[in-house]
Amino acid sequence: MEKTEDIEVQDGRQSLRRRAGAIALVGAPNVGKSAIFNKLTGAYVVVSNYPGTTVELARGQGTFGWREYEVVDTPGMYSLLPITEEERVARDLLLEEQTLLVLHVVDAKNLDRMLPFTLQLLEAGLPTILVVNILDEAERLGMKIDTELLAQRLGIPVVGTISTTGYGVAQLKRAIAQHRVEGSQAAQFSYSAAIETAVVEIASLLKGEYGISRRAVAALLVQSDESLLELVEKREGRSRAEQIRAICHGLEQALGEPVGYLMAQERRSRAAEMLVDVIQRQDRRQFAVMAWLGRITMHPIYGLPFLFAILYYGLYKMVGVFGAGTLVDFMESQIFERFINPFVNDLVLTYIPYPWLQELLALDYGIITLGLRYAVAIILPIVAVFFFVFAIIEDSGYLPRLALLVDRFFKGIGLNGRAVIPMTLGFGCDTMATMVSRTLETRRERVIATLLLALAIPCSAQLGVVLALLSHNPVSLMIWVGFMVAVFVLIGWLAAQVLPGQRPDFYMEIPPLRVPRISSIIIKTYARVHWYLLEVIPFFVLASVVIWLGNITGFYEVALGFLQPVVEWIGLPAATSSVFLFGFFRRDYGAAGLYDLAVQGALTEAQLVVAAATLTLFVPCIAQFIMMIKERGVRTALAIAGFILPFAFLCGYVLNYILTIVGFGQ
């Protein structure tokens, strides 16, 4: 990125604005990088209290000391040696872009574990400012951090911040402006003799440019960074790459232990030396209750009541009963059926003489009376309540604890506890969750997670409708839940047996249990509902237009004719065919159609359970399918969709057969 100077004319006067390039925010997940990014740029990025939120790079503009910078918010990373895909994305930014300044954001409570990464950044020759964030929580735990002493020892600016309140942000902005002018004298760090010799020797062989110092590249190479070695081979040639491989192999043979482990230990020892007298601790017993709750929620037995309470009060009571019941009923019966739909129908029939245009805008399948009614009256209340509840759960710090709680169970289906994040996000929007699945470590895990998201995880709108339809009969709801869990486990287990790969390891940063801030919850809920409606309304309008075209061309009846035998095969009335046809556009659109049929009394209790289960398992919506193609490739996406379509109806047939035998809801 080149440094440029722009001349602007404002109010008849000349003003100088310098564009000085990129600032990269790096650091472990859950340390407040996105919150700092928001404070520096004024741009909004959803800030979540769990790892894996920032998957793609977020970019904004910030002006500090008459200089304008591009500010980049990177995915979470623990070191320059990547393990996950998100760490690779962040490391690639430092290698491939000309980063002018790095803000290393760390959690003040875990400074001893995060400072070794700071040493790596300094070794890489990157101009760095250390941002010690979340000072308020550290102080509550009785920790006092001397940032001035730490700055002297590191040789770089160190700024203490509280990103949620903005404390220290003004000082950070001043440090950014001054740092580019004055530069810094960063502390130097050397490894033990054998490692240091190998690092120096490899660095002398490197001639290309890598975005970071050749010494840092050499340090990564001796730690068996294969992706970086491939890059070195392209830039330095095969002969020199083989020399480097030989040095790395000889070092590991001489030491008898993994070099990466030994180097990490040495960096931790050096960081501990630097933190002597920097952190002072006092006993704060009044916060023992929150710490106790934090431990209990991760316990494999005692943590289950907390999980069931969240599922019952958060999903069932709030989303299913209040959102999909009370709010949807009010929007549906009091707003649309009583006022909007009659008014639109009368207006269209009075002033539009063309029947084909009348049917496009209003009546049974009109854009306004069907598409917008589904989007605003049925979908909006459900997703708004879900995102509100979800914001509370994630801001409290519970999601990482849930990941630890379910890790052993997830290992049985080829995943690990980290996969709970995309799975949980899937209950909000499967499209977003499919994108977040890239945070999983291996391709095998990502494929399994994508399959399960497309098959057995209902989005918030679909889940809310199903909960509303089945909550009147607890037995029906339990049958649906049990059947969906059984399918989830069975397909996950089979996929884990079929797909090759090793059992995944699991690690995750566990934040403290917190009381969420209402302002953050409201902002997140609004941002996510806004994003969801921007995605869902065009699809609902498109579905209404396609159905209208199908009606006037006769294709709609033909499609229903193909679906009716399959629908009747699984024990449902022919009218349900339209629900599955709607589901081809979006599963939540189909769920809204099922809601209409259920309200009309067109289904028995058993048919309602079978329809809800089959529709939940039905093909992914168009947006999710597009995301599957983007993330997993065309062949994998088509294979998943090709499996799900017949499998959903087969499951519907099996469930109907079982319910018929036991005589339930006939």
MOLIN-V167342 format. One record per backbone hydrogen bond with DSSP energy under -1.0 kcal/mol. NH is the residue of the N-H (numbers start at 1). CO is the residue of the C=O. E is the energy in kcal/mol with one decimal. If there is no record, write none. Layout:
BEGIN
((NH CO E) (NH CO E))
END
This chain:
BEGIN
((4 19 -1.9) (6 17 -2.1) (8 15 -2.1) (10 13 -2.6) (13 10 -2.4) (15 8 -2.5) (17 6 -1.8) (18 66 -1.8) (19 4 -1.9) (20 68 -2.6) (23 70 -3.1) (24 101 -2.5) (25 72 -3.0) (26 103 -2.4) (36 32 -2.2) (37 33 -2.8) (38 34 -2.2) (39 35 -1.9) (40 36 -2.1) (41 37 -2.1) (42 38 -2.7) (55 53 -1.4) (58 73 -1.8) (60 71 -2.3) (62 69 -2.4) (64 67 -2.8) (67 64 -1.1) (68 18 -4.5) (69 62 -3.6) (70 21 -3.3) (71 60 -2.9) (72 23 -3.3) (73 58 -3.1) (74 25 -1.6) (77 27 -2.4) (88 84 -1.7) (89 85 -2.1) (90 86 -1.9) (91 87 -2.6) (92 88 -2.6) (93 89 -1.4) (94 90 -1.2) (95 91 -1.7) (96 92 -3.1) (97 93 -2.1) (99 97 -1.6) (100 22 -1.6) (101 22 -1.1) (102 127 -3.0) (103 24 -2.9) (104 129 -2.4) (105 26 -2.7) (106 131 -2.8) (108 133 -2.7) (110 107 -1.4) (111 108 -1.0) (114 110 -1.3) (115 111 -2.0) (119 115 -1.8) (120 116 -1.5) (121 117 -2.1) (122 118 -2.2) (123 119 -2.3) (124 120 -1.8) (125 122 -1.5) (126 121 -1.8) (129 102 -2.6) (130 157 -2.4) (131 104 -2.9) (132 159 -2.5) (133 106 -2.7) (133 131 -1.1) (135 161 -1.7) (138 134 -1.5) (139 135 -2.5) (140 136 -1.9) (141 137 -1.4) (142 139 -1.6) (143 138 -2.7) (144 280 -2.8) (146 278 -2.7) (147 145 -1.2) (150 146 -1.8) (151 147 -2.2) (152 148 -1.9) (153 149 -1.9) (154 150 -2.3) (155 151 -2.3) (159 130 -2.7) (161 132 -2.6) (162 167 -2.2) (165 162 -1.2) (166 162 -2.1) (169 166 -1.8) (172 168 -2.1) (173 169 -2.5) (174 170 -1.9) (175 171 -2.3) (176 172 -2.2) (177 173 -2.1) (178 174 -2.7) (179 175 -2.5) (180 176 -1.5) (182 178 -3.2) (183 179 -2.1) (187 154 -3.2) (196 192 -3.1) (197 193 -2.4) (198 194 -1.8) (199 195 -2.6) (200 196 -2.4) (201 197 -2.2) (202 198 -2.5) (203 199 -2.5) (204 200 -1.7) (213 124 -2.4) (217 213 -2.0) (218 214 -2.6) (219 215 -2.3) (220 216 -1.9) (221 217 -2.2) (222 218 -2.0) (224 221 -1.8) (225 220 -1.1) (226 224 -1.3) (229 225 -2.0) (230 226 -2.1) (231 227 -1.4) (232 228 -2.5) (233 229 -2.3) (234 230 -1.6) (235 231 -1.9) (236 232 -3.4) (237 233 -1.4) (241 237 -1.8) (242 238 -2.4) (243 239 -1.6) (244 240 -2.1) (245 241 -2.5) (246 242 -2.2) (247 243 -2.0) (248 244 -2.5) (249 245 -2.8) (250 246 -2.4) (251 247 -2.2) (252 248 -2.2) (253 249 -2.3) (254 250 -2.1) (255 251 -2.3) (256 252 -2.4) (262 258 -1.8) (263 259 -2.7) (264 260 -2.2) (265 261 -2.2) (266 262 -2.0) (267 263 -2.3) (268 264 -2.3) (269 265 -2.2) (270 266 -2.2) (271 267 -2.5) (272 268 -2.4) (273 269 -1.8) (274 270 -1.9) (275 271 -1.4) (276 273 -1.1) (278 275 -1.6) (279 275 -1.2) (280 144 -2.6) (282 142 -2.3) (287 284 -1.2) (288 285 -2.0) (291 287 -1.6) (292 288 -2.6) (293 289 -2.7) (294 290 -2.3) (295 291 -1.8) (296 292 -2.5) (297 293 -2.3) (298 295 -1.0) (299 296 -1.6) (303 299 -1.6) (304 301 -1.3) (307 303 -1.8) (308 304 -2.9) (309 305 -2.2) (310 306 -2.2) (311 307 -2.5) (312 308 -2.6) (313 309 -2.8) (314 310 -2.0) (316 311 -2.3) (317 312 -2.9) (318 313 -1.5) (319 314 -1.2) (320 315 -2.5) (321 316 -2.2) (322 317 -2.6) (323 318 -2.9) (324 319 -2.9) (326 321 -1.9) (327 322 -2.8) (328 323 -1.4) (329 325 -2.3) (330 326 -2.0) (331 327 -2.8) (332 328 -3.2) (333 329 -2.5) (334 330 -1.5) (335 330 -1.1) (336 331 -2.3) (337 332 -2.8) (339 335 -1.3) (340 335 -2.4) (341 336 -2.7) (343 339 -2.0) (344 340 -2.9) (345 341 -2.8) (346 342 -2.6) (347 343 -2.4) (348 344 -2.7) (349 345 -2.7) (350 346 -1.9) (351 347 -2.3) (352 348 -2.1) (358 354 -2.2) (359 355 -2.4) (360 356 -1.0) (361 357 -1.9) (362 358 -2.8) (367 360 -2.7) (368 361 -1.8) (370 366 -2.1) (371 366 -1.7) (372 367 -2.6) (374 370 -2.8) (375 371 -2.2) (376 372 -3.0) (377 373 -2.0) (378 373 -1.0) (379 374 -2.7) (380 375 -1.6) (383 379 -2.6) (384 380 -2.3) (385 381 -1.8) (386 382 -2.5) (387 383 -2.8) (388 384 -1.7) (389 385 -2.4) (390 386 -3.1) (391 387 -2.1) (392 388 -1.5) (393 389 -2.2) (394 390 -2.7) (395 391 -2.2) (396 392 -1.4) (398 393 -1.5) (402 398 -2.4) (403 399 -2.3) (404 400 -1.8) (405 401 -2.2) (406 402 -2.2) (410 406 -2.7) (411 407 -1.9) (413 410 -1.5) (414 411 -1.4) (415 410 -2.4) (419 416 -2.2) (420 417 -1.8) (421 418 -1.5) (423 419 -2.0) (424 420 -2.5) (425 421 -2.6) (426 422 -1.8) (427 424 -1.1) (428 425 -1.9) (429 425 -2.5) (433 429 -2.1) (434 430 -2.3) (435 431 -1.5) (436 432 -2.0) (437 433 -1.3) (438 435 -1.4) (439 436 -2.2) (440 437 -1.7) (446 442 -2.0) (447 443 -2.5) (448 444 -2.3) (449 445 -2.7) (450 446 -2.2) (451 447 -2.4) (452 448 -2.5) (453 449 -2.4) (454 450 -2.2) (455 451 -1.7) (456 452 -2.3) (460 428 -1.0) (463 459 -3.3) (464 460 -2.8) (465 461 -2.2) (466 462 -2.4) (467 463 -2.7) (468 464 -2.2) (469 465 -2.4) (470 466 -2.2) (471 467 -1.7) (473 470 -1.7) (477 473 -2.0) (478 474 -2.5) (479 475 -2.4) (480 476 -2.3) (481 477 -2.6) (482 478 -2.9) (483 479 -2.5) (484 480 -2.4) (485 481 -2.5) (486 482 -2.3) (487 483 -2.3) (488 484 -2.5) (489 485 -2.7) (490 486 -2.7) (491 487 -2.7) (492 488 -2.1) (493 489 -2.7) (494 490 -2.6) (495 491 -2.7) (496 492 -2.1) (497 493 -1.5) (498 494 -2.2) (499 495 -2.8) (514 396 -2.6) (521 517 -2.1) (522 518 -2.4) (523 519 -2.2) (524 520 -2.5) (525 521 -2.6) (526 522 -2.6) (527 523 -2.5) (528 524 -2.7) (529 525 -2.6) (530 526 -2.6) (531 527 -2.3) (532 528 -2.8) (533 529 -2.6) (534 530 -2.0) (535 531 -1.3) (536 532 -3.0) (537 533 -2.4) (540 536 -2.4) (541 537 -2.7) (542 538 -2.6) (543 539 -2.7) (544 540 -2.1) (545 541 -2.3) (546 542 -2.8) (547 543 -2.6) (548 544 -2.3) (549 545 -2.8) (550 546 -2.8) (551 547 -2.2) (552 548 -2.2) (553 549 -1.7) (554 550 -1.2) (556 550 -1.9) (558 554 -1.6) (559 555 -2.8) (560 556 -2.3) (561 557 -2.0) (562 558 -1.6) (563 559 -1.9) (564 560 -2.5) (567 563 -2.8) (568 564 -2.9) (569 565 -1.7) (570 566 -1.2) (571 568 -1.6) (572 567 -2.1) (576 573 -1.9) (577 574 -2.0) (578 575 -1.1) (580 576 -1.4) (581 577 -2.0) (582 578 -2.5) (583 579 -1.8) (585 582 -1.5) (586 582 -1.7) (590 586 -2.0) (591 587 -2.2) (592 588 -1.8) (593 589 -1.7) (594 590 -2.2) (595 591 -2.0) (596 592 -1.7) (597 593 -2.0) (598 594 -2.6) (599 595 -2.3) (600 596 -1.7) (601 598 -1.3) (602 597 -2.1) (606 665 -1.9) (608 604 -2.3) (609 605 -1.9) (610 606 -2.5) (611 607 -2.9) (612 608 -2.3) (613 609 -2.4) (614 610 -2.7) (615 611 -2.5) (616 612 -1.8) (617 613 -1.8) (622 585 -1.7) (625 621 -2.7) (626 622 -2.5) (627 623 -2.0) (628 624 -2.4) (629 625 -2.1) (630 626 -2.2) (631 627 -2.6) (632 628 -3.1) (633 629 -1.4) (637 633 -2.2) (638 634 -2.7) (639 635 -2.3) (640 636 -2.4) (641 637 -2.5) (642 638 -2.8) (643 639 -1.6) (644 640 -2.4) (645 641 -2.0) (647 643 -1.6) (648 644 -2.8) (649 645 -1.2) (650 646 -2.2) (651 647 -2.6) (652 648 -2.0) (653 649 -2.2) (654 650 -2.4) (655 651 -2.8) (656 652 -2.3) (657 653 -2.4) (658 654 -2.2) (659 655 -2.5) (660 656 -2.2) (661 657 -2.1) (662 658 -2.2) (664 659 -2.3))
END
